[in-house]
Amino acid sequence: MQTETAGDPRIQSINPADGSIVWEGAPASAEQCADAVARARDALPGWRSSPLEDRIAAVRSFAEALKTDTDGLAETIARETGKLLHECRAEVGSMIAKVEVSIVAQAERTGEKHNETPFGEAVLRHRGHGVMAVLGPYNFPGHLPNGHIVPALLAGNCVVFKPSEVTPATGERMAKLWAGVGLPDGVFQIVQGGRATGEALVASDIDGLLFTGSAAGGQALKRATLDRPHIILALELGGNNPLIAWDSPEAAASLIVHSAFVTTGQRCSCARRLIVPEGATGDAILSGLDALTARLRVAAWDEAGDAFMGPLASDAAAAQAHRQVSAILSAGAKVIRPFEQVAGRRDAFVTPAILDVTGCDVPDAEIFAPVLQVTRVPDFDAAIAAANATAYGLSAGLISEDNALWNRFLERSRAGIVNRNRPITGAAGTMPFGGLGISGNHRPSAYYAADYCAYPIASFESEHAAAMPVPGVPTAD
């Protein structure tokens, strides 16, 4: 959050579990952002021309540093986001795994390729765009920006990273690990700040902008770069994601809970809408879901015992979710499980909510919290139509053992991640991650990040210059 201290804007990150200050500092000014980009521009020729083997060695050294600092980084993430410690350890593990996955993806998708033709050797090469700005989110403040940073550096780009103002300590810790790798000066830099700092960085002399965050944030960045088409823009945005639960009520409850309420609903791929059939099967699915949800334990990251959820990332995030739920209730939604502050806890601690919105006119909006909206439908065609009734298109899923229904759903669904009988938050690191509509701009991340970190160069080549016949011009005797 951004506060005023002695007349100067300050950035503070607050532990949502206890209100303590985790990090505090001054935001980078527009001049400081421009200076960072200028340093990156100076470092670019040397880094881009360095052997790929040297860049691979650098990111592998970063992975080793992450392994050494797993406990410390995981605790920092937990303190800033409120996420449970086991989730934060898993996040650091994903950061480590991203390095080798990115190395393989770079070779497969943007590696050098040679092909002999009658016209000479056809060669395909790729080159990094230049100076890349990376704007990170707060929900996975290590893993998600890391998914941009590692492939960008591998491709020979220089990076200026602005973490979310909610999680500056995590960004600072990452920057210190990169500093220990021995990158040349200016290749990787960090600027801290909120919206003003982000706007200043985007307005600087950058060649690429890699962003993970809300759809509204992505749309603002699109407008900000509209007159600069040379900037590569990769947007990984949110979703109002549907999950159809059509049969298997015994298994459905746990799959729905893991889809909707994991990470306190703070994953862009979480299920926001549950679609069930009218009648006994739908009733059984909702009954099992209600019973399991009632047993979910909410706790702080450092409390003893197992828990399923921590608090939301901030009191402000909780207040925003409460406003959105109030609007849904005003539209006529029926409460199956209420969205409430956990008794005796800070505002960020909330209960998972289930609301029946069948027949209600509710906003097509992402609620970044553990809030699930239920719609009952008469048949499977209506279920698909309800699933697709959104401007978003990130993730979707089907719970059904009927292969024919799965084939129909897979064919007609509008989403970049479509899962069956698994939580819709799951996606393999060796596959792309991104969505349609206002969930992205057709530049999926994860394994496909290599695609937007470098541009292709196609060449015809021959070692020897040879004269070519020119039609209509006789050759000399």
Residue pairs with C-beta under 8 A, 6 or more apart in sequence:
1 11
1 12
1 13
1 14
1 165
1 166
1 314
1 316
2 9
2 10
2 11
2 12
2 27
2 165
2 194
2 195
3 9
3 10
3 11
3 12
4 10
8 26
9 26
9 27
9 194
9 196
10 24
10 25
10 26
10 27
11 23
11 24
11 25
11 26
11 27
11 165
11 168
11 192
11 193
11 194
12 21
12 23
12 24
13 21
13 22
13 23
13 24
13 80
13 165
13 166
13 167
13 168
13 169
14 20
14 21
14 22
14 314
15 21
15 22
15 79
15 80
15 82
16 81
16 82
16 310
16 311
16 312
16 313
16 314
16 315
16 346
16 348
17 79
17 82
17 300
17 301
17 302
17 310
17 311
17 346
17 348
17 349
18 300
18 346
19 346
20 79
22 76
22 79
22 80
22 169
23 80
23 168
23 169
23 172
25 168
25 192
26 192
27 165
27 192
27 193
27 194
27 196
27 197
28 36
28 162
28 191
28 192
28 193
28 197
28 200
28 201
29 197
29 200
30 196
30 200
30 203
32 191
33 160
33 191
33 197
33 200
33 201
33 204
34 200
34 204
34 205
36 160
36 189
36 191
36 201
36 204
37 131
37 133
37 160
37 201
37 204
37 205
37 206
38 205
39 185
39 186
39 189
40 131
40 158
40 159
40 160
40 186
40 187
40 189
41 130
41 131
41 158
41 205
42 186
43 158
43 184
43 185
43 186
43 187
44 130
44 131
44 157
44 158
46 184
47 55
47 156
47 157
47 158
47 183
47 184
47 187
48 127
48 128
48 130
48 156
48 157
49 156
50 156
52 154
55 153
55 154
55 156
56 103
56 154
58 153
58 181
58 182
58 183
59 99
59 102
59 103
59 150
59 153
59 154
60 99
60 103
61 181
61 182
62 99
62 150
62 177
62 178
62 181
63 95
63 96
63 99
63 100
65 177
65 180
65 181
66 73
66 92
66 95
66 96
66 177
67 96
69 173
69 177
70 89
70 92
70 93
70 96
71 89
72 173
73 88
73 92
73 142
73 170
73 173
73 174
73 177
74 85
74 88
74 89
74 91
74 92
75 85
75 88
76 169
76 170
76 173
77 83
77 88
77 91
77 92
77 141
77 142
77 167
77 170
78 84
78 85
78 88
78 301
78 302
78 310
79 169
79 301
80 138
80 141
80 166
80 167
80 168
80 169
80 170
80 313
81 88
81 138
81 139
81 141
81 166
81 167
81 266
81 310
81 313
82 264
82 300
82 301
82 310
82 311
82 312
82 313
82 348
83 91
83 263
83 264
83 301
83 310
84 299
84 301
84 307
84 309
84 310
85 301
85 302
87 263
87 310
88 301
91 140
91 142
91 143
92 142
92 143
94 143
94 429
95 142
95 143
95 146
97 429
98 143
98 146
98 147
98 150
98 429
99 150
101 429
101 430
101 447
102 150
102 151
102 154
102 449
102 450
103 154
104 430
105 151
105 430
105 447
105 448
105 449
105 450
106 151
106 154
106 155
106 450
108 450
109 447
109 448
109 450
109 451
110 126
110 155
110 450
110 451
110 453
110 454
110 456
111 126
112 123
112 124
112 125
112 126
113 123
113 124
114 121
114 122
114 123
114 124
115 121
115 122
115 123
116 122
117 460
119 460
120 460
120 461
120 462
121 460
121 461
121 462
122 458
122 459
122 460
122 461
123 458
123 459
123 460
123 461
124 456
124 457
124 458
124 459
125 456
125 457
125 459
126 155
126 454
126 455
126 456
126 457
127 155
127 156
127 454
127 455
127 457
128 152
128 155
128 156
128 157
128 453
128 454
129 155
129 157
129 207
129 208
129 232
129 453
129 454
129 455
130 157
130 158
130 206
130 207
130 208
131 157
131 158
131 159
131 160
131 205
131 206
131 207
131 208
132 148
132 152
132 157
132 158
132 159
132 160
132 206
132 207
132 208
132 209
132 210
132 453
133 159
133 160
133 161
133 162
133 201
133 202
133 204
133 206
133 208
133 209
133 210
134 145
134 148
134 149
134 152
134 159
134 160
134 161
134 162
134 210
134 211
135 145
135 162
135 198
135 201
135 202
135 209
135 210
135 211
135 212
135 213
135 221
136 144
136 145
136 161
136 162
136 163
136 164
136 167
136 171
136 212
137 144
137 145
137 164
137 212
137 213
138 164
138 166
138 167
138 313
139 263
139 266
139 267
139 268
139 313
139 368
140 267
141 163
141 164
141 166
141 167
141 170
141 171
142 170
142 174
144 212
144 236
145 161
145 163
145 171
145 174
145 212
146 174
147 212
147 445
147 446
147 449
148 159
148 210
148 212
148 234
148 445
148 449
148 453
149 159
149 161
149 188
151 449
151 450
151 453
152 159
152 208
152 210
152 449
152 453
153 159
153 183
153 187
153 188
154 450
154 453
155 450
155 453
155 454
156 454
157 207
157 208
157 453
157 454
158 186
158 187
158 188
159 187
159 188
159 189
160 189
160 190
160 191
160 201
160 204
160 206
161 171
161 174
161 175
161 188
161 189
161 190
161 191
162 171
162 190
162 191
162 192
162 193
162 197
162 198
162 201
163 170
163 171
163 172
163 174
163 190
163 192
164 171
165 192
165 193
165 194
165 195
166 313
166 314
168 192
171 190
171 192
172 190
172 192
174 190
175 188
175 189
175 190
178 188
179 188
191 197
191 201
193 200
199 224
202 209
202 221
202 224
202 225
203 224
206 231
207 230
207 231
207 232
208 231
208 232
208 233
208 234
208 452
208 453
209 221
209 225
209 231
209 232
209 233
209 234
210 234
210 452
211 217
211 218
211 221
211 233
211 234
211 235
211 236
212 236
212 237
212 268
212 445
213 236
213 237
213 238
214 237
214 238
214 366
214 368
215 237
215 238
215 366
215 392
215 438
215 439
217 237
218 235
218 237
218 438
218 440
218 441
219 438
221 233
221 235
222 233
222 235
222 441
225 231
225 233
232 452
232 455
233 441
233 443
234 441
234 443
234 445
234 449
234 452
235 440
235 441
235 443
236 268
236 433
236 434
236 440
236 444
236 445
237 268
237 394
237 435
237 438
237 439
237 440
238 268
238 366
238 368
238 392
238 394
238 439
239 268
239 269
239 272
239 366
239 390
239 392
239 393
239 394
239 395
239 415
239 435
239 439
240 272
240 273
240 364
240 365
240 366
240 390
240 391
240 392
241 269
241 270
241 271
241 272
241 273
241 392
241 394
241 395
241 396
241 397
241 415
241 424
242 271
242 272
242 273
242 274
242 275
242 386
242 387
242 388
242 390
242 396
242 397
243 256
243 259
243 260
243 271
243 273
243 274
243 275
243 396
243 397
243 398
243 399
243 424
244 275
244 276
244 383
244 384
244 387
244 396
244 397
244 398
244 399
244 400
244 409
245 252
245 255
245 256
245 274
245 275
245 276
245 285
245 399
246 276
246 277
246 281
246 380
246 383
246 398
246 399
246 400
246 402
246 405
247 281
247 399
247 400
247 401
247 402
248 399
248 400
248 401
248 421
249 281
249 284
249 285
249 287
249 288
250 288
251 399
251 421
252 285
252 288
252 289
252 399
253 285
253 288
253 289
253 291
253 292
254 292
255 399
255 421
255 422
255 423
256 271
256 274
256 285
256 289
256 372
256 399
257 289
257 292
257 293
257 296
257 308
257 352
258 423
258 425
259 270
259 271
259 397
259 423
259 424
259 425
260 270
260 271
260 272
260 274
260 352
260 370
260 372
261 270
261 293
261 296
261 308
261 309
261 352
261 370
261 372
262 270
262 308
262 309
262 423
262 425
263 270
263 309
263 425
264 298
264 309
264 310
264 311
264 312
264 350
264 369
264 370
265 352
265 367
265 368
265 369
265 370
265 371
266 312
266 313
266 317
266 368
266 369
267 425
268 366
268 394
268 439
269 394
269 395
269 417
269 424
269 425
269 427
270 424
270 425
271 372
271 395
271 397
271 424
271 425
272 366
272 367
272 371
272 372
272 373
273 372
273 373
273 374
273 375
273 386
273 387
273 390
274 289
274 354
274 372
274 373
274 374
274 375
275 374
275 375
275 376
275 377
275 383
275 386
275 387
276 282
276 285
276 286
276 374
276 375
276 376
276 377
277 376
277 377
277 378
277 379
277 380
277 383
278 376
278 377
278 378
282 376
286 336
286 354
286 374
289 354
290 336
290 337
290 354
293 337
293 352
293 354
294 337
296 308
296 309
296 352
297 305
297 306
297 307
297 308
297 309
298 307
298 308
298 309
298 310
298 311
298 342
298 345
298 349
298 350
298 351
299 305
299 307
299 309
299 310
300 310
300 311
301 310
309 352
309 370
311 318
311 345
311 346
311 348
311 349
311 350
312 318
312 321
312 348
312 349
312 350
312 369
313 348
314 348
315 346
315 347
315 348
317 348
317 368
317 369
318 341
318 347
318 348
318 350
318 369
319 347
320 368
321 339
321 350
321 367
321 368
321 369
321 371
322 339
324 363
324 365
324 367
324 369
324 371
325 339
325 353
325 355
325 367
325 371
327 362
327 363
328 355
328 357
328 360
328 362
328 363
328 373
329 335
329 355
331 357
331 360
331 361
331 362
332 357
332 359
332 360
333 355
333 356
333 357
333 360
333 362
333 373
334 355
334 356
335 353
335 354
335 355
335 356
336 354
336 355
336 356
336 374
337 351
337 352
337 353
337 354
338 351
338 353
339 350
339 351
339 352
339 353
339 355
339 369
339 370
339 371
340 350
340 351
340 353
341 347
341 349
341 350
341 351
342 349
342 350
342 351
350 369
350 370
351 370
352 370
352 371
352 372
353 370
353 371
353 372
354 372
354 374
355 371
355 372
355 373
355 374
356 373
356 374
356 375
356 376
357 373
357 374
357 375
358 374
358 375
358 376
362 373
364 389
364 390
364 391
364 392
366 392
375 386
377 383
377 386
380 405
380 408
384 408
384 409
384 412
384 413
387 396
387 409
387 413
388 412
388 413
388 414
390 437
391 437
391 438
392 435
392 436
392 437
392 438
392 439
393 414
393 415
393 416
393 435
393 436
393 437
393 438
393 439
393 440
394 415
394 416
394 417
394 434
394 435
394 436
394 439
394 440
395 415
395 416
395 417
395 418
395 419
395 424
395 425
395 427
395 435
396 413
396 414
396 415
396 417
396 418
396 419
396 424
397 418
397 419
397 420
397 422
397 423
397 424
398 405
398 406
398 409
398 418
398 419
398 420
398 421
399 420
399 421
400 406
400 409
400 420
400 421
401 421
406 420
409 418
409 420
410 418
410 420
414 436
414 437
415 435
415 436
415 439
416 432
416 433
416 434
416 435
416 436
416 439
416 440
416 444
417 424
417 427
417 433
417 435
419 426
427 433
427 446
429 446
429 447
430 447
431 446
431 447
432 444
432 445
432 446
432 447
432 448
433 444
433 445
433 446
433 447
433 448
434 440
434 442
434 443
434 444
434 445
434 446
434 448
435 444
436 442
443 451
443 452
469 475
